[in-house]
Amino acid sequence: MMTSRGGGQPPADGGLARHIPVLGGPALEFLNVRAGGVYIDATFGAGGYARAILATANCKVIGIDRDQQAIAGGFDLVADAQGRLVLIEDRFSQVADVARACGHDAVDGVVFDVGVSSMQLDEAARGFSFRFDGPLDMRMGGAGPSAADVVAHASERNLAAIIATLGEERHARAVARAIVRAREQAPIKTTGALADIVGRIVHARPGAIHPATRTFQALRIFVNEELDELVAGLHAAEDILRPGGRLVAVSFHSLEDRIVKSFLAARGRRSAGSRHAPEAIHEPASFRILTSRPVVADDAEATANPRARSAKLRAAERIDAPAGASIADALLPRLPSLADALRETTGRRS
C-alpha cells in the first residue's frame, strides 16, 4: 500500500502534525545520540528526526533532502539550532560525499526514513496521490522525467514489469494494457485520468485500498529511482560511519525493508570462502545487528498515525572493519532503467 514518512496525529484543523517522525522514539534510542556527535538525517522531510536529535544532546546534524521545498521549510529550524544544523539539497545516496563536504570524515549516526513524505502526498500539484486531481508528476526533486513521461513512453511489457514488481499488483498486465490503449487515444497527464484507467481494471473490495494505489506506488518508486537510492545510501552510510556509529533505517514498503534486511544480513556476518573456491577473499563483518526483528509501531502510534502501521525499523552498529564491496546487483530487482524506459516506443506491445 502507499505509505509515507513524517506523519503525525491530526491537529484540530484536520491537517497533519508533520513534525512527529514515525517510530521516532525507537530511532533515537538506536541512534544513541551523545553530546559532541555528528548525525545525518538523510531524509529531512519536515525535520522530525533532526529536531529530535538536536533536542537530545548538544550535537550537530546534517539534514539532506532532494526536495527543495523540504529544505526551504527547514530554515526556521536551522536558525533555532544556532549553528548545530546544516541543510543540504541532495539525494541521500550522497550521504558520505555530503558529510565530507561539510568537513566530517566520519559521523556518529545516519537515519533514513524511506518513502514519500506526508507533505508531498498532501500537495495536489506534486502528483503523488489520486486523492486530489493534479499533474501526473511524482518527482521528489524538481528535475528529471515525470510519471507522465514514463506512462507515455514505456512499453506495455515494461509497464507491466514495473507495476508488478514495485507495486506488487496482481493485475499488472491488464493495467499496462489499459494504459497503452488509453494513451493511444489521448495523453495521460493527470492523476485523476490514470486513477480512472486503473479503476476500470482493478476492482477493490469494500474497505480495501483504492484500486490505483499499487500502480501509483510503483510509478513513484520507479520515477524517483527509490530502490537504487536506498541501496546506494546504505553503502554510503557504511562508508561514512565511524566505528560505534549507528545506522537506523525506517521503511514502509516490503521491497524497501527487504533491501535493508538483506544488506544488514550481508554486512553483519563474516563472508566465508567456498570449499570450491578456497582462494576467495574473506570480508570481515562491518556491522553488528541491533534488531533481530524489525521494530514496528505500537498500538498507540498506529492509532494516532495510520501511516505508521506499515513502518519497520532496522538498526545496526558500525564495526571497525573496512566497508565491503558493493552488493547492489544482489539487492535490486531486475527492471529497465528509467532512461531505458523513456527511450521506448509507444507501441501497444514490445
Helices and strands as residue ranges (DSSP letters): E 4-5, H 24-31, E 38-41, H 48-56, E 60-65, H 68-73, H 75-81, E 85-89, G 92-94, H 95-101, E 107-113, E 116-117, H 118-121, G 124-126, H 147-153, H 156-167, H 172-185, H 191-199, H 213-223, H 226-240, E 241-251, H 254-267, E 287-289, H 299-304, G 306-308, E 312-318, H 328-331, H 338-342
